[in-house]
């Protein structure tokens, strides 16, 4: 599941990068510079979370590991779809936040 989570996070990051200018323009139109900065911050945290997982060895025997990684993968997949469809910028920010929070929970729960 760890590999699938990394793959989903990578896809979301790649999708963001490929549509970066459109996303930033949509963010600016919907909320001005504050929305652009919030989107960029969420992207940075998402990317940092991805690299944090790459750098640490996760404890696959922990009873919450599968549940949390399944949830994070689902949210990362939803984020990828939302970015591909250029959905509402608030939806994209909320999904990115959800993925980040779940990855954070994985790291906290597993004590890595």
Phi and psi in radians as a Rosetta constraint file:
Dihedral C 1 N 2 CA 2 C 2 CIRCULARHARMONIC -1.019 0.35
Dihedral N 2 CA 2 C 2 N 3 CIRCULARHARMONIC -0.732 0.35
Dihedral C 2 N 3 CA 3 C 3 CIRCULARHARMONIC -1.122 0.35
Dihedral N 3 CA 3 C 3 N 4 CIRCULARHARMONIC -0.683 0.35
Dihedral C 3 N 4 CA 4 C 4 CIRCULARHARMONIC -1.171 0.35
Dihedral N 4 CA 4 C 4 N 5 CIRCULARHARMONIC -0.692 0.35
Dihedral C 4 N 5 CA 5 C 5 CIRCULARHARMONIC -1.092 0.35
Dihedral N 5 CA 5 C 5 N 6 CIRCULARHARMONIC -0.815 0.35
Dihedral C 5 N 6 CA 6 C 6 CIRCULARHARMONIC -1.059 0.35
Dihedral N 6 CA 6 C 6 N 7 CIRCULARHARMONIC -0.696 0.35
Dihedral C 6 N 7 CA 7 C 7 CIRCULARHARMONIC -1.122 0.35
Dihedral N 7 CA 7 C 7 N 8 CIRCULARHARMONIC -0.748 0.35
Dihedral C 7 N 8 CA 8 C 8 CIRCULARHARMONIC -1.151 0.35
Dihedral N 8 CA 8 C 8 N 9 CIRCULARHARMONIC -0.748 0.35
Dihedral C 8 N 9 CA 9 C 9 CIRCULARHARMONIC -1.091 0.35
Dihedral N 9 CA 9 C 9 N 10 CIRCULARHARMONIC -0.741 0.35
Dihedral C 9 N 10 CA 10 C 10 CIRCULARHARMONIC -1.072 0.35
Dihedral N 10 CA 10 C 10 N 11 CIRCULARHARMONIC -0.718 0.35
Dihedral C 10 N 11 CA 11 C 11 CIRCULARHARMONIC -1.126 0.35
Dihedral N 11 CA 11 C 11 N 12 CIRCULARHARMONIC -0.726 0.35
Dihedral C 11 N 12 CA 12 C 12 CIRCULARHARMONIC -1.111 0.35
Dihedral N 12 CA 12 C 12 N 13 CIRCULARHARMONIC -0.745 0.35
Dihedral C 12 N 13 CA 13 C 13 CIRCULARHARMONIC -1.130 0.35
Dihedral N 13 CA 13 C 13 N 14 CIRCULARHARMONIC -0.779 0.35
Dihedral C 13 N 14 CA 14 C 14 CIRCULARHARMONIC -1.095 0.35
Dihedral N 14 CA 14 C 14 N 15 CIRCULARHARMONIC -0.723 0.35
Dihedral C 14 N 15 CA 15 C 15 CIRCULARHARMONIC -1.129 0.35
Dihedral N 15 CA 15 C 15 N 16 CIRCULARHARMONIC -0.711 0.35
Dihedral C 15 N 16 CA 16 C 16 CIRCULARHARMONIC -1.054 0.35
Dihedral N 16 CA 16 C 16 N 17 CIRCULARHARMONIC -0.818 0.35
Dihedral C 16 N 17 CA 17 C 17 CIRCULARHARMONIC -1.092 0.35
Dihedral N 17 CA 17 C 17 N 18 CIRCULARHARMONIC -0.657 0.35
Dihedral C 17 N 18 CA 18 C 18 CIRCULARHARMONIC -1.288 0.35
Dihedral N 18 CA 18 C 18 N 19 CIRCULARHARMONIC -0.378 0.35
Dihedral C 18 N 19 CA 19 C 19 CIRCULARHARMONIC -2.066 0.35
Dihedral N 19 CA 19 C 19 N 20 CIRCULARHARMONIC 0.378 0.35
Dihedral C 19 N 20 CA 20 C 20 CIRCULARHARMONIC -0.929 0.35
Dihedral N 20 CA 20 C 20 N 21 CIRCULARHARMONIC -0.880 0.35
Dihedral C 20 N 21 CA 21 C 21 CIRCULARHARMONIC -1.129 0.35
Dihedral N 21 CA 21 C 21 N 22 CIRCULARHARMONIC -0.687 0.35
Dihedral C 21 N 22 CA 22 C 22 CIRCULARHARMONIC -1.157 0.35
Dihedral N 22 CA 22 C 22 N 23 CIRCULARHARMONIC -0.721 0.35
Dihedral C 22 N 23 CA 23 C 23 CIRCULARHARMONIC -1.132 0.35
Dihedral N 23 CA 23 C 23 N 24 CIRCULARHARMONIC -0.762 0.35
Dihedral C 23 N 24 CA 24 C 24 CIRCULARHARMONIC -1.160 0.35
Dihedral N 24 CA 24 C 24 N 25 CIRCULARHARMONIC -0.663 0.35
Dihedral C 24 N 25 CA 25 C 25 CIRCULARHARMONIC -1.135 0.35
Dihedral N 25 CA 25 C 25 N 26 CIRCULARHARMONIC -0.777 0.35
Dihedral C 25 N 26 CA 26 C 26 CIRCULARHARMONIC -1.102 0.35
Dihedral N 26 CA 26 C 26 N 27 CIRCULARHARMONIC -0.693 0.35
Dihedral C 26 N 27 CA 27 C 27 CIRCULARHARMONIC -1.099 0.35
Dihedral N 27 CA 27 C 27 N 28 CIRCULARHARMONIC -0.769 0.35
Dihedral C 27 N 28 CA 28 C 28 CIRCULARHARMONIC -1.108 0.35
Dihedral N 28 CA 28 C 28 N 29 CIRCULARHARMONIC -0.731 0.35
Dihedral C 28 N 29 CA 29 C 29 CIRCULARHARMONIC -1.176 0.35
Dihedral N 29 CA 29 C 29 N 30 CIRCULARHARMONIC -0.577 0.35
Dihedral C 29 N 30 CA 30 C 30 CIRCULARHARMONIC -1.531 0.35
Dihedral N 30 CA 30 C 30 N 31 CIRCULARHARMONIC -0.428 0.35
Dihedral C 30 N 31 CA 31 C 31 CIRCULARHARMONIC -2.638 0.35
Dihedral N 31 CA 31 C 31 N 32 CIRCULARHARMONIC 0.195 0.35
Dihedral C 31 N 32 CA 32 C 32 CIRCULARHARMONIC 1.253 0.35
Dihedral N 32 CA 32 C 32 N 33 CIRCULARHARMONIC -2.805 0.35
Dihedral C 32 N 33 CA 33 C 33 CIRCULARHARMONIC -1.072 0.35
Dihedral N 33 CA 33 C 33 N 34 CIRCULARHARMONIC -0.588 0.35
Dihedral C 33 N 34 CA 34 C 34 CIRCULARHARMONIC -1.070 0.35
Dihedral N 34 CA 34 C 34 N 35 CIRCULARHARMONIC -0.726 0.35
Dihedral C 34 N 35 CA 35 C 35 CIRCULARHARMONIC -1.173 0.35
Dihedral N 35 CA 35 C 35 N 36 CIRCULARHARMONIC -0.667 0.35
Dihedral C 35 N 36 CA 36 C 36 CIRCULARHARMONIC -1.083 0.35
Dihedral N 36 CA 36 C 36 N 37 CIRCULARHARMONIC -0.821 0.35
Dihedral C 36 N 37 CA 37 C 37 CIRCULARHARMONIC -1.117 0.35
Dihedral N 37 CA 37 C 37 N 38 CIRCULARHARMONIC -0.696 0.35
Dihedral C 37 N 38 CA 38 C 38 CIRCULARHARMONIC -1.111 0.35
Dihedral N 38 CA 38 C 38 N 39 CIRCULARHARMONIC -0.773 0.35
Dihedral C 38 N 39 CA 39 C 39 CIRCULARHARMONIC -1.071 0.35
Dihedral N 39 CA 39 C 39 N 40 CIRCULARHARMONIC -0.790 0.35
Dihedral C 39 N 40 CA 40 C 40 CIRCULARHARMONIC -1.100 0.35
Dihedral N 40 CA 40 C 40 N 41 CIRCULARHARMONIC -0.699 0.35
Dihedral C 40 N 41 CA 41 C 41 CIRCULARHARMONIC -1.112 0.35
Dihedral N 41 CA 41 C 41 N 42 CIRCULARHARMONIC -0.772 0.35
Dihedral C 41 N 42 CA 42 C 42 CIRCULARHARMONIC -1.127 0.35
Dihedral N 42 CA 42 C 42 N 43 CIRCULARHARMONIC -0.678 0.35
Dihedral C 42 N 43 CA 43 C 43 CIRCULARHARMONIC -1.087 0.35
Dihedral N 43 CA 43 C 43 N 44 CIRCULARHARMONIC -0.798 0.35
Dihedral C 43 N 44 CA 44 C 44 CIRCULARHARMONIC -1.048 0.35
Dihedral N 44 CA 44 C 44 N 45 CIRCULARHARMONIC -0.744 0.35
Dihedral C 44 N 45 CA 45 C 45 CIRCULARHARMONIC -1.189 0.35
Dihedral N 45 CA 45 C 45 N 46 CIRCULARHARMONIC -0.680 0.35
Dihedral C 45 N 46 CA 46 C 46 CIRCULARHARMONIC -1.061 0.35
Dihedral N 46 CA 46 C 46 N 47 CIRCULARHARMONIC -0.810 0.35
Dihedral C 46 N 47 CA 47 C 47 CIRCULARHARMONIC -1.112 0.35
Dihedral N 47 CA 47 C 47 N 48 CIRCULARHARMONIC -0.737 0.35
Dihedral C 47 N 48 CA 48 C 48 CIRCULARHARMONIC -1.092 0.35
Dihedral N 48 CA 48 C 48 N 49 CIRCULARHARMONIC -0.688 0.35
Dihedral C 48 N 49 CA 49 C 49 CIRCULARHARMONIC -1.104 0.35
Dihedral N 49 CA 49 C 49 N 50 CIRCULARHARMONIC -0.728 0.35
Dihedral C 49 N 50 CA 50 C 50 CIRCULARHARMONIC -1.027 0.35
Dihedral N 50 CA 50 C 50 N 51 CIRCULARHARMONIC -0.831 0.35
Dihedral C 50 N 51 CA 51 C 51 CIRCULARHARMONIC -1.213 0.35
Dihedral N 51 CA 51 C 51 N 52 CIRCULARHARMONIC -0.529 0.35
Dihedral C 51 N 52 CA 52 C 52 CIRCULARHARMONIC -1.106 0.35
Dihedral N 52 CA 52 C 52 N 53 CIRCULARHARMONIC -0.727 0.35
Dihedral C 52 N 53 CA 53 C 53 CIRCULARHARMONIC -1.122 0.35
Dihedral N 53 CA 53 C 53 N 54 CIRCULARHARMONIC -0.716 0.35
Dihedral C 53 N 54 CA 54 C 54 CIRCULARHARMONIC -1.079 0.35
Dihedral N 54 CA 54 C 54 N 55 CIRCULARHARMONIC -0.590 0.35
Dihedral C 54 N 55 CA 55 C 55 CIRCULARHARMONIC -1.446 0.35
Dihedral N 55 CA 55 C 55 N 56 CIRCULARHARMONIC -0.353 0.35
Dihedral C 55 N 56 CA 56 C 56 CIRCULARHARMONIC -1.971 0.35
Dihedral N 56 CA 56 C 56 N 57 CIRCULARHARMONIC 2.603 0.35
Dihedral C 56 N 57 CA 57 C 57 CIRCULARHARMONIC -1.619 0.35
Dihedral N 57 CA 57 C 57 N 58 CIRCULARHARMONIC 2.110 0.35
Dihedral C 57 N 58 CA 58 C 58 CIRCULARHARMONIC -1.501 0.35
Dihedral N 58 CA 58 C 58 N 59 CIRCULARHARMONIC 2.546 0.35
Dihedral C 58 N 59 CA 59 C 59 CIRCULARHARMONIC -1.445 0.35
Dihedral N 59 CA 59 C 59 N 60 CIRCULARHARMONIC 1.676 0.35
Dihedral C 59 N 60 CA 60 C 60 CIRCULARHARMONIC -1.241 0.35
Dihedral N 60 CA 60 C 60 N 61 CIRCULARHARMONIC -0.172 0.35
Dihedral C 60 N 61 CA 61 C 61 CIRCULARHARMONIC -1.553 0.35
Dihedral N 61 CA 61 C 61 N 62 CIRCULARHARMONIC -0.164 0.35
Dihedral C 61 N 62 CA 62 C 62 CIRCULARHARMONIC -1.116 0.35
Dihedral N 62 CA 62 C 62 N 63 CIRCULARHARMONIC 2.390 0.35
Dihedral C 62 N 63 CA 63 C 63 CIRCULARHARMONIC -1.142 0.35
Dihedral N 63 CA 63 C 63 N 64 CIRCULARHARMONIC -0.380 0.35
Dihedral C 63 N 64 CA 64 C 64 CIRCULARHARMONIC -1.623 0.35
Dihedral N 64 CA 64 C 64 N 65 CIRCULARHARMONIC -0.141 0.35
Dihedral C 64 N 65 CA 65 C 65 CIRCULARHARMONIC -0.981 0.35
Dihedral N 65 CA 65 C 65 N 66 CIRCULARHARMONIC -0.933 0.35
Dihedral C 65 N 66 CA 66 C 66 CIRCULARHARMONIC -1.116 0.35
Dihedral N 66 CA 66 C 66 N 67 CIRCULARHARMONIC -0.778 0.35
Dihedral C 66 N 67 CA 67 C 67 CIRCULARHARMONIC -1.044 0.35
Dihedral N 67 CA 67 C 67 N 68 CIRCULARHARMONIC -0.842 0.35
Dihedral C 67 N 68 CA 68 C 68 CIRCULARHARMONIC -1.196 0.35
Dihedral N 68 CA 68 C 68 N 69 CIRCULARHARMONIC -0.718 0.35
Dihedral C 68 N 69 CA 69 C 69 CIRCULARHARMONIC -1.205 0.35
Dihedral N 69 CA 69 C 69 N 70 CIRCULARHARMONIC -0.602 0.35
Dihedral C 69 N 70 CA 70 C 70 CIRCULARHARMONIC -1.081 0.35
Dihedral N 70 CA 70 C 70 N 71 CIRCULARHARMONIC -0.795 0.35
Dihedral C 70 N 71 CA 71 C 71 CIRCULARHARMONIC -1.109 0.35
Dihedral N 71 CA 71 C 71 N 72 CIRCULARHARMONIC -0.769 0.35
Dihedral C 71 N 72 CA 72 C 72 CIRCULARHARMONIC -1.132 0.35
Dihedral N 72 CA 72 C 72 N 73 CIRCULARHARMONIC -0.702 0.35
Dihedral C 72 N 73 CA 73 C 73 CIRCULARHARMONIC -1.115 0.35
Dihedral N 73 CA 73 C 73 N 74 CIRCULARHARMONIC -0.769 0.35
Dihedral C 73 N 74 CA 74 C 74 CIRCULARHARMONIC -1.045 0.35
Dihedral N 74 CA 74 C 74 N 75 CIRCULARHARMONIC -0.791 0.35
Dihedral C 74 N 75 CA 75 C 75 CIRCULARHARMONIC -1.169 0.35
Dihedral N 75 CA 75 C 75 N 76 CIRCULARHARMONIC -0.668 0.35
Dihedral C 75 N 76 CA 76 C 76 CIRCULARHARMONIC -1.127 0.35
Dihedral N 76 CA 76 C 76 N 77 CIRCULARHARMONIC -0.677 0.35
Dihedral C 76 N 77 CA 77 C 77 CIRCULARHARMONIC -1.124 0.35
Dihedral N 77 CA 77 C 77 N 78 CIRCULARHARMONIC -0.734 0.35
Dihedral C 77 N 78 CA 78 C 78 CIRCULARHARMONIC -1.099 0.35
Dihedral N 78 CA 78 C 78 N 79 CIRCULARHARMONIC -0.684 0.35
Dihedral C 78 N 79 CA 79 C 79 CIRCULARHARMONIC -1.101 0.35
Dihedral N 79 CA 79 C 79 N 80 CIRCULARHARMONIC -0.763 0.35
Dihedral C 79 N 80 CA 80 C 80 CIRCULARHARMONIC -1.042 0.35
Dihedral N 80 CA 80 C 80 N 81 CIRCULARHARMONIC -0.811 0.35
Dihedral C 80 N 81 CA 81 C 81 CIRCULARHARMONIC -1.080 0.35
Dihedral N 81 CA 81 C 81 N 82 CIRCULARHARMONIC -0.739 0.35
Dihedral C 81 N 82 CA 82 C 82 CIRCULARHARMONIC -1.115 0.35
Dihedral N 82 CA 82 C 82 N 83 CIRCULARHARMONIC -0.720 0.35
Dihedral C 82 N 83 CA 83 C 83 CIRCULARHARMONIC -1.181 0.35
Dihedral N 83 CA 83 C 83 N 84 CIRCULARHARMONIC -0.750 0.35
Dihedral C 83 N 84 CA 84 C 84 CIRCULARHARMONIC -0.997 0.35
Dihedral N 84 CA 84 C 84 N 85 CIRCULARHARMONIC -0.670 0.35
Dihedral C 84 N 85 CA 85 C 85 CIRCULARHARMONIC -1.557 0.35
Dihedral N 85 CA 85 C 85 N 86 CIRCULARHARMONIC 0.011 0.35
Dihedral C 85 N 86 CA 86 C 86 CIRCULARHARMONIC 0.870 0.35
Dihedral N 86 CA 86 C 86 N 87 CIRCULARHARMONIC 0.877 0.35
Dihedral C 86 N 87 CA 87 C 87 CIRCULARHARMONIC -1.131 0.35
Dihedral N 87 CA 87 C 87 N 88 CIRCULARHARMONIC 3.090 0.35
Dihedral C 87 N 88 CA 88 C 88 CIRCULARHARMONIC -0.844 0.35
Dihedral N 88 CA 88 C 88 N 89 CIRCULARHARMONIC 2.332 0.35
Dihedral C 88 N 89 CA 89 C 89 CIRCULARHARMONIC -1.063 0.35
Dihedral N 89 CA 89 C 89 N 90 CIRCULARHARMONIC -0.579 0.35
Dihedral C 89 N 90 CA 90 C 90 CIRCULARHARMONIC -1.154 0.35
Dihedral N 90 CA 90 C 90 N 91 CIRCULARHARMONIC -0.646 0.35
Dihedral C 90 N 91 CA 91 C 91 CIRCULARHARMONIC -1.102 0.35
Dihedral N 91 CA 91 C 91 N 92 CIRCULARHARMONIC -0.736 0.35
Dihedral C 91 N 92 CA 92 C 92 CIRCULARHARMONIC -1.126 0.35
Dihedral N 92 CA 92 C 92 N 93 CIRCULARHARMONIC -0.781 0.35
Dihedral C 92 N 93 CA 93 C 93 CIRCULARHARMONIC -1.101 0.35
Dihedral N 93 CA 93 C 93 N 94 CIRCULARHARMONIC -0.766 0.35
Dihedral C 93 N 94 CA 94 C 94 CIRCULARHARMONIC -1.115 0.35
Dihedral N 94 CA 94 C 94 N 95 CIRCULARHARMONIC -0.721 0.35
Dihedral C 94 N 95 CA 95 C 95 CIRCULARHARMONIC -1.155 0.35
Dihedral N 95 CA 95 C 95 N 96 CIRCULARHARMONIC -0.716 0.35
Dihedral C 95 N 96 CA 96 C 96 CIRCULARHARMONIC -1.074 0.35
Dihedral N 96 CA 96 C 96 N 97 CIRCULARHARMONIC -0.736 0.35
Dihedral C 96 N 97 CA 97 C 97 CIRCULARHARMONIC -1.090 0.35
Dihedral N 97 CA 97 C 97 N 98 CIRCULARHARMONIC -0.728 0.35
Dihedral C 97 N 98 CA 98 C 98 CIRCULARHARMONIC -1.080 0.35
Dihedral N 98 CA 98 C 98 N 99 CIRCULARHARMONIC -0.794 0.35
Dihedral C 98 N 99 CA 99 C 99 CIRCULARHARMONIC -1.070 0.35
Dihedral N 99 CA 99 C 99 N 100 CIRCULARHARMONIC -0.795 0.35
Dihedral C 99 N 100 CA 100 C 100 CIRCULARHARMONIC -1.067 0.35
Dihedral N 100 CA 100 C 100 N 101 CIRCULARHARMONIC -0.767 0.35
Dihedral C 100 N 101 CA 101 C 101 CIRCULARHARMONIC -1.100 0.35
Dihedral N 101 CA 101 C 101 N 102 CIRCULARHARMONIC -0.730 0.35
Dihedral C 101 N 102 CA 102 C 102 CIRCULARHARMONIC -1.157 0.35
Dihedral N 102 CA 102 C 102 N 103 CIRCULARHARMONIC -0.727 0.35
Dihedral C 102 N 103 CA 103 C 103 CIRCULARHARMONIC -1.111 0.35
Dihedral N 103 CA 103 C 103 N 104 CIRCULARHARMONIC -0.699 0.35
Dihedral C 103 N 104 CA 104 C 104 CIRCULARHARMONIC -1.053 0.35
Dihedral N 104 CA 104 C 104 N 105 CIRCULARHARMONIC -0.736 0.35
Dihedral C 104 N 105 CA 105 C 105 CIRCULARHARMONIC -1.095 0.35
Dihedral N 105 CA 105 C 105 N 106 CIRCULARHARMONIC -0.695 0.35
Dihedral C 105 N 106 CA 106 C 106 CIRCULARHARMONIC -1.028 0.35
Dihedral N 106 CA 106 C 106 N 107 CIRCULARHARMONIC -0.834 0.35
Dihedral C 106 N 107 CA 107 C 107 CIRCULARHARMONIC -1.156 0.35
Dihedral N 107 CA 107 C 107 N 108 CIRCULARHARMONIC -0.663 0.35
Dihedral C 107 N 108 CA 108 C 108 CIRCULARHARMONIC -1.230 0.35
Dihedral N 108 CA 108 C 108 N 109 CIRCULARHARMONIC -0.862 0.35
Dihedral C 108 N 109 CA 109 C 109 CIRCULARHARMONIC -1.046 0.35
Dihedral N 109 CA 109 C 109 N 110 CIRCULARHARMONIC -0.702 0.35
Dihedral C 109 N 110 CA 110 C 110 CIRCULARHARMONIC -1.441 0.35
Dihedral N 110 CA 110 C 110 N 111 CIRCULARHARMONIC -0.139 0.35
Dihedral C 110 N 111 CA 111 C 111 CIRCULARHARMONIC 1.134 0.35
Dihedral N 111 CA 111 C 111 N 112 CIRCULARHARMONIC 0.604 0.35
